[in-house]
Amino acid sequence: MTIDNALEYHAIRCLATGPVGSQRTLADTLGVSLGKANYIIRALVPRGLVTVDNVSRSTTRLRYVYYLTPKGFTEKTRLTRCFLRQKLKEYHRLQMEIETLAREAGVPEVRVRVE
């Protein structure tokens, strides 16, 4: 079972803020379907990044709470670095493209800066 690195990163980031009380909450936060949220959880649990705890909501129904493990927090740090490197490459590539387009259009010195 493999999942997209960006989606994995966002799921771990969401779980790092605190326990998530349902897959539906995770799905809504990530902007994915409930089935996709289930798929993500099922991919992260065997790797030891997420743990699932049963919480009895009533006598007839169980509720699950999803927590990020210490290993999950370590993985979050690694993924954050990877994600940041990827976004910086995208930013620099876009910056060069904007400058090229500006030169072609005859627009004097267009500079893109993040402050």
N, CA, C and O atoms as CSV, one atom per row, in Angstrom:
chain,resi,resn,atom,element,x,y,z
A,1,MET,N,N,0.845,-1.179,0.000
A,1,MET,CA,C,0.000,0.000,0.000
A,1,MET,C,C,0.892,1.245,0.000
A,1,MET,O,O,1.685,1.445,0.920
A,2,THR,N,N,0.763,2.057,-1.009
A,2,THR,CA,C,1.543,3.288,-1.073
A,2,THR,C,C,0.598,4.467,-1.266
A,2,THR,O,O,-0.455,4.348,-1.893
A,3,ILE,N,N,0.992,5.585,-0.723
A,3,ILE,CA,C,0.195,6.805,-0.879
A,3,ILE,C,C,1.101,7.934,-1.329
A,3,ILE,O,O,2.314,7.893,-1.124
A,4,ASP,N,N,0.515,8.920,-1.931
A,4,ASP,CA,C,1.211,10.099,-2.414
A,4,ASP,C,C,1.943,10.773,-1.244
A,4,ASP,O,O,1.371,10.948,-0.168
A,5,ASN,N,N,3.215,11.149,-1.463
A,5,ASN,CA,C,4.005,11.775,-0.396
A,5,ASN,C,C,3.375,13.050,0.146
A,5,ASN,O,O,3.398,13.287,1.353
A,6,ALA,N,N,2.817,13.867,-0.730
A,6,ALA,CA,C,2.197,15.112,-0.278
A,6,ALA,C,C,0.974,14.812,0.585
A,6,ALA,O,O,0.754,15.466,1.604
A,7,LEU,N,N,0.185,13.828,0.179
A,7,LEU,CA,C,-1.001,13.458,0.945
A,7,LEU,C,C,-0.605,12.856,2.291
A,7,LEU,O,O,-1.224,13.140,3.316
A,8,GLU,N,N,0.426,12.028,2.274
A,8,GLU,CA,C,0.942,11.455,3.516
A,8,GLU,C,C,1.422,12.560,4.443
A,8,GLU,O,O,1.126,12.548,5.638
A,9,TYR,N,N,2.157,13.505,3.896
A,9,TYR,CA,C,2.659,14.622,4.691
A,9,TYR,C,C,1.516,15.407,5.330
A,9,TYR,O,O,1.560,15.712,6.521
A,10,HIS,N,N,0.501,15.731,4.544
A,10,HIS,CA,C,-0.619,16.512,5.064
A,10,HIS,C,C,-1.407,15.726,6.119
A,10,HIS,O,O,-1.886,16.313,7.089
A,11,ALA,N,N,-1.544,14.427,5.943
A,11,ALA,CA,C,-2.236,13.606,6.945
A,11,ALA,C,C,-1.447,13.575,8.248
A,11,ALA,O,O,-2.016,13.742,9.326
A,12,ILE,N,N,-0.149,13.362,8.152
A,12,ILE,CA,C,0.698,13.333,9.350
A,12,ILE,C,C,0.701,14.699,10.028
A,12,ILE,O,O,0.662,14.796,11.255
A,13,ARG,N,N,0.746,15.739,9.222
A,13,ARG,CA,C,0.719,17.098,9.768
A,13,ARG,C,C,-0.589,17.361,10.526
A,13,ARG,O,O,-0.590,17.984,11.588
A,14,CYS,N,N,-1.688,16.880,9.969
A,14,CYS,CA,C,-2.990,17.017,10.620
A,14,CYS,C,C,-3.008,16.264,11.948
A,14,CYS,O,O,-3.479,16.788,12.957
A,15,LEU,N,N,-2.495,15.041,11.946
A,15,LEU,CA,C,-2.483,14.228,13.163
A,15,LEU,C,C,-1.507,14.773,14.208
A,15,LEU,O,O,-1.671,14.520,15.401
A,16,ALA,N,N,-0.499,15.514,13.766
A,16,ALA,CA,C,0.479,16.080,14.703
A,16,ALA,C,C,-0.130,17.173,15.574
A,16,ALA,O,O,0.383,17.458,16.656
A,17,THR,N,N,-1.218,17.788,15.115
A,17,THR,CA,C,-1.846,18.856,15.892
A,17,THR,C,C,-2.650,18.302,17.062
A,17,THR,O,O,-3.018,19.043,17.973
A,18,GLY,N,N,-2.919,17.014,17.038
A,18,GLY,CA,C,-3.676,16.369,18.108
A,18,GLY,C,C,-4.415,15.174,17.549
A,18,GLY,O,O,-4.485,14.995,16.333
A,19,PRO,N,N,-4.965,14.357,18.427
A,19,PRO,CA,C,-5.676,13.176,17.952
A,19,PRO,C,C,-6.878,13.551,17.092
A,19,PRO,O,O,-7.551,14.553,17.334
A,20,VAL,N,N,-7.128,12.730,16.092
A,20,VAL,CA,C,-8.274,12.934,15.211
A,20,VAL,C,C,-9.324,11.908,15.586
A,20,VAL,O,O,-9.033,10.716,15.684
A,21,GLY,N,N,-10.550,12.375,15.795
A,21,GLY,CA,C,-11.613,11.529,16.308
A,21,GLY,C,C,-12.333,10.679,15.293
A,21,GLY,O,O,-13.102,9.792,15.663
A,22,SER,N,N,-12.098,10.931,14.012
A,22,SER,CA,C,-12.764,10.099,13.012
A,22,SER,C,C,-12.064,10.227,11.669
A,22,SER,O,O,-11.387,11.215,11.383
A,23,GLN,N,N,-12.249,9.204,10.861
A,23,GLN,CA,C,-11.702,9.258,9.518
A,23,GLN,C,C,-12.418,10.327,8.703
A,23,GLN,O,O,-11.828,10.925,7.803
A,24,ARG,N,N,-13.670,10.565,9.011
A,24,ARG,CA,C,-14.426,11.602,8.306
A,24,ARG,C,C,-13.808,12.983,8.566
A,24,ARG,O,O,-13.703,13.801,7.652
A,25,THR,N,N,-13.407,13.231,9.797
A,25,THR,CA,C,-12.748,14.496,10.138
A,25,THR,C,C,-11.450,14.639,9.360
A,25,THR,O,O,-11.157,15.701,8.811
A,26,LEU,N,N,-10.671,13.557,9.317
A,26,LEU,CA,C,-9.419,13.569,8.562
A,26,LEU,C,C,-9.700,13.811,7.083
A,26,LEU,O,O,-9.012,14.603,6.439
A,27,ALA,N,N,-10.705,13.134,6.546
A,27,ALA,CA,C,-11.070,13.291,5.136
A,27,ALA,C,C,-11.454,14.733,4.830
A,27,ALA,O,O,-11.014,15.295,3.827
A,28,ASP,N,N,-12.270,15.332,5.687
A,28,ASP,CA,C,-12.692,16.723,5.489
A,28,ASP,C,C,-11.495,17.671,5.542
A,28,ASP,O,O,-11.392,18.589,4.729
A,29,THR,N,N,-10.598,17.450,6.490
A,29,THR,CA,C,-9.422,18.303,6.638
A,29,THR,C,C,-8.513,18.211,5.419
A,29,THR,O,O,-7.973,19.219,4.963
A,30,LEU,N,N,-8.343,16.994,4.893
A,30,LEU,CA,C,-7.458,16.785,3.746
A,30,LEU,C,C,-8.127,17.070,2.409
A,30,LEU,O,O,-7.462,17.207,1.383
A,31,GLY,N,N,-9.461,17.160,2.438
A,31,GLY,CA,C,-10.193,17.382,1.196
A,31,GLY,C,C,-10.231,16.151,0.307
A,31,GLY,O,O,-10.188,16.252,-0.920
A,32,VAL,N,N,-10.312,14.979,0.944
A,32,VAL,CA,C,-10.385,13.713,0.204
A,32,VAL,C,C,-11.637,12.960,0.617
A,32,VAL,O,O,-12.335,13.358,1.549
A,33,SER,N,N,-11.914,11.871,-0.081
A,33,SER,CA,C,-13.075,11.051,0.259
A,33,SER,C,C,-12.815,10.265,1.536
A,33,SER,O,O,-11.671,10.110,1.963
A,34,LEU,N,N,-13.878,9.778,2.129
A,34,LEU,CA,C,-13.771,8.955,3.332
A,34,LEU,C,C,-12.972,7.687,3.034
A,34,LEU,O,O,-12.167,7.256,3.859
A,35,GLY,N,N,-13.186,7.094,1.877
A,35,GLY,CA,C,-12.438,5.904,1.486
A,35,GLY,C,C,-10.949,6.177,1.375
A,35,GLY,O,O,-10.133,5.339,1.762
A,36,LYS,N,N,-10.586,7.341,0.851
A,36,LYS,CA,C,-9.179,7.718,0.735
A,36,LYS,C,C,-8.567,7.937,2.116
A,36,LYS,O,O,-7.413,7.573,2.342
A,37,ALA,N,N,-9.321,8.526,3.037
A,37,ALA,CA,C,-8.839,8.714,4.408
A,37,ALA,C,C,-8.592,7.358,5.065
A,37,ALA,O,O,-7.595,7.176,5.765
A,38,ASN,N,N,-9.499,6.410,4.840
A,38,ASN,CA,C,-9.331,5.059,5.361
A,38,ASN,C,C,-8.068,4.432,4.783
A,38,ASN,O,O,-7.305,3.788,5.503
A,39,TYR,N,N,-7.850,4.617,3.500
A,39,TYR,CA,C,-6.672,4.091,2.821
A,39,TYR,C,C,-5.391,4.674,3.427
A,39,TYR,O,O,-4.415,3.955,3.640
A,40,ILE,N,N,-5.402,5.979,3.700
A,40,ILE,CA,C,-4.238,6.646,4.283
A,40,ILE,C,C,-3.939,6.076,5.669
A,40,ILE,O,O,-2.797,5.732,5.973
A,41,ILE,N,N,-4.975,5.979,6.507
A,41,ILE,CA,C,-4.795,5.436,7.860
A,41,ILE,C,C,-4.242,4.021,7.783
A,41,ILE,O,O,-3.306,3.674,8.503
A,42,ARG,N,N,-4.826,3.204,6.905
A,42,ARG,CA,C,-4.380,1.810,6.760
A,42,ARG,C,C,-2.939,1.710,6.246
A,42,ARG,O,O,-2.276,0.698,6.475
A,43,ALA,N,N,-2.456,2.724,5.571
A,43,ALA,CA,C,-1.066,2.734,5.110
A,43,ALA,C,C,-0.112,3.195,6.213
A,43,ALA,O,O,1.029,2.737,6.273
A,44,LEU,N,N,-0.566,4.092,7.080
A,44,LEU,CA,C,0.304,4.658,8.116
A,44,LEU,C,C,0.400,3.790,9.365
A,44,LEU,O,O,1.442,3.767,10.020
A,45,VAL,N,N,-0.664,3.080,9.701
A,45,VAL,CA,C,-0.679,2.258,10.924
A,45,VAL,C,C,0.373,1.152,10.887
A,45,VAL,O,O,1.132,1.034,11.849
A,46,PRO,N,N,0.464,0.327,9.828
A,46,PRO,CA,C,1.459,-0.751,9.830
A,46,PRO,C,C,2.903,-0.260,9.877
A,46,PRO,O,O,3.797,-0.981,10.321
A,47,ARG,N,N,3.121,0.953,9.422
A,47,ARG,CA,C,4.467,1.532,9.458
A,47,ARG,C,C,4.807,2.092,10.835
A,47,ARG,O,O,5.930,2.544,11.057
A,48,GLY,N,N,3.858,2.068,11.754
A,48,GLY,CA,C,4.095,2.542,13.112
A,48,GLY,C,C,4.053,4.046,13.258
A,48,GLY,O,O,4.543,4.583,14.252
A,49,LEU,N,N,3.475,4.742,12.282
A,49,LEU,CA,C,3.418,6.204,12.334
A,49,LEU,C,C,2.158,6.700,13.030
A,49,LEU,O,O,2.135,7.795,13.593
A,50,VAL,N,N,1.118,5.888,12.984
A,50,VAL,CA,C,-0.172,6.241,13.571
A,50,VAL,C,C,-0.650,5.058,14.408
A,50,VAL,O,O,-0.473,3.899,14.033
A,51,THR,N,N,-1.248,5.371,15.527
A,51,THR,CA,C,-1.858,4.332,16.348
A,51,THR,C,C,-3.352,4.620,16.458
A,51,THR,O,O,-3.784,5.772,16.408
A,52,VAL,N,N,-4.122,3.561,16.609
A,52,VAL,CA,C,-5.570,3.657,16.691
A,52,VAL,C,C,-5.988,3.203,18.079
A,52,VAL,O,O,-5.533,2.171,18.571
A,53,ASP,N,N,-6.851,3.979,18.699
A,53,ASP,CA,C,-7.338,3.645,20.034
A,53,ASP,C,C,-8.856,3.542,19.989
A,53,ASP,O,O,-9.531,4.404,19.427
A,54,ASN,N,N,-9.384,2.480,20.588
A,54,ASN,CA,C,-10.837,2.324,20.679
A,54,ASN,C,C,-11.367,3.163,21.830
A,54,ASN,O,O,-10.840,3.122,22.942
A,55,VAL,N,N,-12.391,3.907,21.552
A,55,VAL,CA,C,-13.052,4.702,22.583
A,55,VAL,C,C,-14.520,4.325,22.532
A,55,VAL,O,O,-15.177,4.495,21.505
A,56,SER,N,N,-15.027,3.821,23.625
A,56,SER,CA,C,-16.425,3.403,23.632
A,56,SER,C,C,-17.313,4.630,23.692
A,56,SER,O,O,-17.249,5.424,24.630
A,57,ARG,N,N,-18.135,4.766,22.678
A,57,ARG,CA,C,-19.050,5.904,22.635
A,57,ARG,C,C,-20.386,5.528,23.272
A,57,ARG,O,O,-21.053,6.349,23.902
A,58,SER,N,N,-20.742,4.298,23.091
A,58,SER,CA,C,-21.955,3.775,23.704
A,58,SER,C,C,-21.764,2.272,23.856
A,58,SER,O,O,-20.722,1.739,23.475
A,59,THR,N,N,-22.730,1.605,24.392
A,59,THR,CA,C,-22.603,0.155,24.595
A,59,THR,C,C,-22.720,-0.617,23.288
A,59,THR,O,O,-22.316,-1.778,23.220
A,60,THR,N,N,-23.262,0.004,22.263
A,60,THR,CA,C,-23.476,-0.708,21.001
A,60,THR,C,C,-22.511,-0.310,19.896
A,60,THR,O,O,-22.485,-0.941,18.839
A,61,ARG,N,N,-21.732,0.713,20.126
A,61,ARG,CA,C,-20.888,1.214,19.052
A,61,ARG,C,C,-19.527,1.644,19.566
A,61,ARG,O,O,-19.424,2.267,20.623
A,62,LEU,N,N,-18.478,1.311,18.818
A,62,LEU,CA,C,-17.131,1.753,19.160
A,62,LEU,C,C,-16.735,2.942,18.302
A,62,LEU,O,O,-17.183,3.085,17.165
A,63,ARG,N,N,-15.914,3.765,18.850
A,63,ARG,CA,C,-15.382,4.903,18.120
A,63,ARG,C,C,-13.866,4.807,18.182
A,63,ARG,O,O,-13.305,4.382,19.192
A,64,TYR,N,N,-13.215,5.197,17.118
A,64,TYR,CA,C,-11.759,5.140,17.067
A,64,TYR,C,C,-11.174,6.538,17.079
A,64,TYR,O,O,-11.745,7.474,16.520
A,65,VAL,N,N,-10.020,6.665,17.728
A,65,VAL,CA,C,-9.276,7.912,17.762
A,65,VAL,C,C,-7.891,7.602,17.193
A,65,VAL,O,O,-7.295,6.577,17.525
A,66,TYR,N,N,-7.388,8.479,16.344
A,66,TYR,CA,C,-6.124,8.274,15.657
A,66,TYR,C,C,-5.073,9.239,16.200
A,66,TYR,O,O,-5.280,10.451,16.240
A,67,TYR,N,N,-3.929,8.666,16.621
A,67,TYR,CA,C,-2.838,9.445,17.207
A,67,TYR,C,C,-1.576,9.274,16.379
A,67,TYR,O,O,-1.342,8.211,15.804
A,68,LEU,N,N,-0.772,10.308,16.320
A,68,LEU,CA,C,0.546,10.215,15.710
A,68,LEU,C,C,1.499,9.660,16.768
A,68,LEU,O,O,1.501,10.133,17.904
A,69,THR,N,N,2.300,8.672,16.410
A,69,THR,CA,C,3.248,8.052,17.336
A,69,THR,C,C,4.548,8.868,17.361
A,69,THR,O,O,4.733,9.748,16.520
A,70,PRO,N,N,5.449,8.588,18.311
A,70,PRO,CA,C,6.752,9.256,18.291
A,70,PRO,C,C,7.485,9.026,16.957
A,70,PRO,O,O,8.125,9.938,16.434
A,71,LYS,N,N,7.389,7.828,16.425
A,71,LYS,CA,C,7.975,7.539,15.114
A,71,LYS,C,C,7.301,8.401,14.042
A,71,LYS,O,O,7.951,8.838,13.093
A,72,GLY,N,N,5.996,8.642,14.197
A,72,GLY,CA,C,5.267,9.497,13.273
A,72,GLY,C,C,5.760,10.937,13.318
A,72,GLY,O,O,5.850,11.598,12.283
A,73,PHE,N,N,6.080,11.424,14.517
A,73,PHE,CA,C,6.602,12.784,14.646
A,73,PHE,C,C,7.979,12.904,13.979
A,73,PHE,O,O,8.287,13.918,13.353
A,74,THR,N,N,8.796,11.865,14.119
A,74,THR,CA,C,10.103,11.843,13.454
A,74,THR,C,C,9.929,11.856,11.938
A,74,THR,O,O,10.630,12.578,11.229
A,75,GLU,N,N,8.989,11.051,11.452
A,75,GLU,CA,C,8.708,10.999,10.016
A,75,GLU,C,C,8.157,12.335,9.526
A,75,GLU,O,O,8.445,12.752,8.404
A,76,LYS,N,N,7.368,13.007,10.360
A,76,LYS,CA,C,6.826,14.317,9.993
A,76,LYS,C,C,7.961,15.302,9.739
A,76,LYS,O,O,7.916,16.072,8.779
A,77,THR,N,N,8.971,15.279,10.589
A,77,THR,CA,C,10.122,16.163,10.423
A,77,THR,C,C,10.840,15.865,9.111
A,77,THR,O,O,11.192,16.786,8.373
A,78,ARG,N,N,11.060,14.582,8.816
A,78,ARG,CA,C,11.724,14.196,7.585
A,78,ARG,C,C,10.903,14.630,6.361
A,78,ARG,O,O,11.440,15.195,5.408
A,79,LEU,N,N,9.593,14.355,6.410
A,79,LEU,CA,C,8.723,14.721,5.297
A,79,LEU,C,C,8.628,16.232,5.120
A,79,LEU,O,O,8.534,16.717,3.993
A,80,THR,N,N,8.652,16.976,6.218
A,80,THR,CA,C,8.611,18.441,6.145
A,80,THR,C,C,9.814,18.960,5.384
A,80,THR,O,O,9.686,19.845,4.538
A,81,ARG,N,N,10.981,18.414,5.684
A,81,ARG,CA,C,12.192,18.829,4.972
A,81,ARG,C,C,12.092,18.513,3.487
A,81,ARG,O,O,12.424,19.348,2.645
A,82,CYS,N,N,11.632,17.304,3.167
A,82,CYS,CA,C,11.483,16.898,1.755
A,82,CYS,C,C,10.471,17.794,1.037
A,82,CYS,O,O,10.705,18.246,-0.084
A,83,PHE,N,N,9.352,18.036,1.702
A,83,PHE,CA,C,8.289,18.858,1.127
A,83,PHE,C,C,8.786,20.283,0.898
A,83,PHE,O,O,8.493,20.884,-0.136
A,84,LEU,N,N,9.530,20.822,1.849
A,84,LEU,CA,C,10.076,22.171,1.720
A,84,LEU,C,C,11.059,22.257,0.560
A,84,LEU,O,O,11.018,23.214,-0.214
A,85,ARG,N,N,11.950,21.262,0.428
A,85,ARG,CA,C,12.893,21.250,-0.698
A,85,ARG,C,C,12.147,21.237,-2.032
A,85,ARG,O,O,12.500,21.967,-2.959
A,86,GLN,N,N,11.111,20.398,-2.115
A,86,GLN,CA,C,10.323,20.290,-3.336
A,86,GLN,C,C,9.642,21.616,-3.662
A,86,GLN,O,O,9.667,22.055,-4.811
A,87,LYS,N,N,9.040,22.253,-2.674
A,87,LYS,CA,C,8.345,23.523,-2.903
A,87,LYS,C,C,9.318,24.642,-3.275
A,87,LYS,O,O,8.988,25.503,-4.090
A,88,LEU,N,N,10.511,24.636,-2.682
A,88,LEU,CA,C,11.511,25.647,-3.035
A,88,LEU,C,C,11.971,25.473,-4.482
A,88,LEU,O,O,12.167,26.459,-5.192
A,89,LYS,N,N,12.145,24.225,-4.922
A,89,LYS,CA,C,12.505,23.978,-6.323
A,89,LYS,C,C,11.408,24.495,-7.246
A,89,LYS,O,O,11.694,25.142,-8.254
A,90,GLU,N,N,10.152,24.211,-6.903
A,90,GLU,CA,C,9.027,24.698,-7.694
A,90,GLU,C,C,9.012,26.223,-7.731
A,90,GLU,O,O,8.781,26.824,-8.780
A,91,TYR,N,N,9.258,26.837,-6.587
A,91,TYR,CA,C,9.262,28.297,-6.495
A,91,TYR,C,C,10.345,28.889,-7.400
A,91,TYR,O,O,10.082,29.830,-8.149
A,92,HIS,N,N,11.560,28.338,-7.331
A,92,HIS,CA,C,12.657,28.867,-8.139
A,92,HIS,C,C,12.407,28.648,-9.635
A,92,HIS,O,O,12.733,29.505,-10.457
A,93,ARG,N,N,11.827,27.494,-9.977
A,93,ARG,CA,C,11.503,27.225,-11.376
A,93,ARG,C,C,10.459,28.229,-11.881
A,93,ARG,O,O,10.583,28.745,-12.992
A,94,LEU,N,N,9.440,28.503,-11.077
A,94,LEU,CA,C,8.417,29.484,-11.450
A,94,LEU,C,C,8.993,30.892,-11.529
A,94,LEU,O,O,8.639,31.667,-12.417
A,95,GLN,N,N,9.870,31.213,-10.607
A,95,GLN,CA,C,10.494,32.536,-10.610
A,95,GLN,C,C,11.281,32.757,-11.902
A,95,GLN,O,O,11.212,33.832,-12.498
A,96,MET,N,N,12.030,31.738,-12.333
A,96,MET,CA,C,12.791,31.854,-13.580
A,96,MET,C,C,11.855,31.961,-14.783
A,96,MET,O,O,12.128,32.719,-15.714
A,97,GLU,N,N,10.769,31.217,-14.771
A,97,GLU,CA,C,9.804,31.276,-15.868
A,97,GLU,C,C,9.144,32.644,-15.951
A,97,GLU,O,O,8.954,33.174,-17.045
A,98,ILE,N,N,8.794,33.217,-14.813
A,98,ILE,CA,C,8.183,34.555,-14.779
A,98,ILE,C,C,9.156,35.592,-15.324
A,98,ILE,O,O,8.762,36.462,-16.101
A,99,GLU,N,N,10.411,35.510,-14.927
A,99,GLU,CA,C,11.408,36.465,-15.410
A,99,GLU,C,C,11.620,36.323,-16.921
A,99,GLU,O,O,11.782,37.324,-17.618
A,100,THR,N,N,11.621,35.089,-17.428
A,100,THR,CA,C,11.761,34.853,-18.868
A,100,THR,C,C,10.573,35.432,-19.625
A,100,THR,O,O,10.751,36.106,-20.640
A,101,LEU,N,N,9.366,35.174,-19.140
A,101,LEU,CA,C,8.162,35.706,-19.773
A,101,LEU,C,C,8.148,37.234,-19.758
A,101,LEU,O,O,7.741,37.870,-20.730
A,102,ALA,N,N,8.592,37.810,-18.657
A,102,ALA,CA,C,8.633,39.271,-18.556
A,102,ALA,C,C,9.597,39.852,-19.575
A,102,ALA,O,O,9.292,40.864,-20.206
A,103,ARG,N,N,10.774,39.217,-19.748
A,103,ARG,CA,C,11.735,39.689,-20.756
A,103,ARG,C,C,11.137,39.581,-22.159
A,103,ARG,O,O,11.276,40.494,-22.973
A,104,GLU,N,N,10.464,38.448,-22.434
A,104,GLU,CA,C,9.854,38.250,-23.751
A,104,GLU,C,C,8.747,39.263,-24.021
A,104,GLU,O,O,8.534,39.675,-25.162
A,105,ALA,N,N,8.049,39.659,-22.967
A,105,ALA,CA,C,6.945,40.608,-23.114
A,105,ALA,C,C,7.428,42.051,-23.063
A,105,ALA,O,O,6.649,42.979,-23.282
A,106,GLY,N,N,8.709,42.240,-22.775
A,106,GLY,CA,C,9.258,43.590,-22.712
A,106,GLY,C,C,8.878,44.338,-21.449
A,106,GLY,O,O,8.927,45.567,-21.412
A,107,VAL,N,N,8.505,43.612,-20.429
A,107,VAL,CA,C,8.164,44.229,-19.143
A,107,VAL,C,C,9.462,44.444,-18.377
A,107,VAL,O,O,10.222,43.500,-18.159
A,108,PRO,N,N,9.721,45.695,-17.963
A,108,PRO,CA,C,10.986,45.952,-17.267
A,108,PRO,C,C,11.027,45.305,-15.886
A,108,PRO,O,O,10.096,45.436,-15.092
A,109,GLU,N,N,12.083,44.635,-15.633
A,109,GLU,CA,C,12.438,44.018,-14.353
A,109,GLU,C,C,11.278,43.586,-13.459
A,109,GLU,O,O,10.849,44.322,-12.570
A,110,VAL,N,N,10.800,42.420,-13.707
A,110,VAL,CA,C,9.777,41.824,-12.839
A,110,VAL,C,C,10.499,40.916,-11.874
A,110,VAL,O,O,11.171,39.973,-12.292
A,111,ARG,N,N,10.373,41.179,-10.624
A,111,ARG,CA,C,11.006,40.353,-9.596
A,111,ARG,C,C,9.939,39.815,-8.671
A,111,ARG,O,O,9.045,40.541,-8.236
A,112,VAL,N,N,10.045,38.537,-8.378
A,112,VAL,CA,C,9.118,37.899,-7.450
A,112,VAL,C,C,9.857,37.644,-6.166
A,112,VAL,O,O,10.877,36.956,-6.159
A,113,ARG,N,N,9.373,38.171,-5.113
A,113,ARG,CA,C,10.009,38.002,-3.806
A,113,ARG,C,C,8.980,37.570,-2.784
A,113,ARG,O,O,7.848,38.054,-2.776
A,114,VAL,N,N,9.386,36.658,-1.927
A,114,VAL,CA,C,8.548,36.221,-0.811
A,114,VAL,C,C,9.067,36.897,0.441
A,114,VAL,O,O,10.243,36.780,0.784
A,115,GLU,N,N,8.196,37.593,1.109
A,115,GLU,CA,C,8.611,38.297,2.331
A,115,GLU,C,C,7.845,37.792,3.514
A,115,GLU,O,O,8.054,38.264,4.632
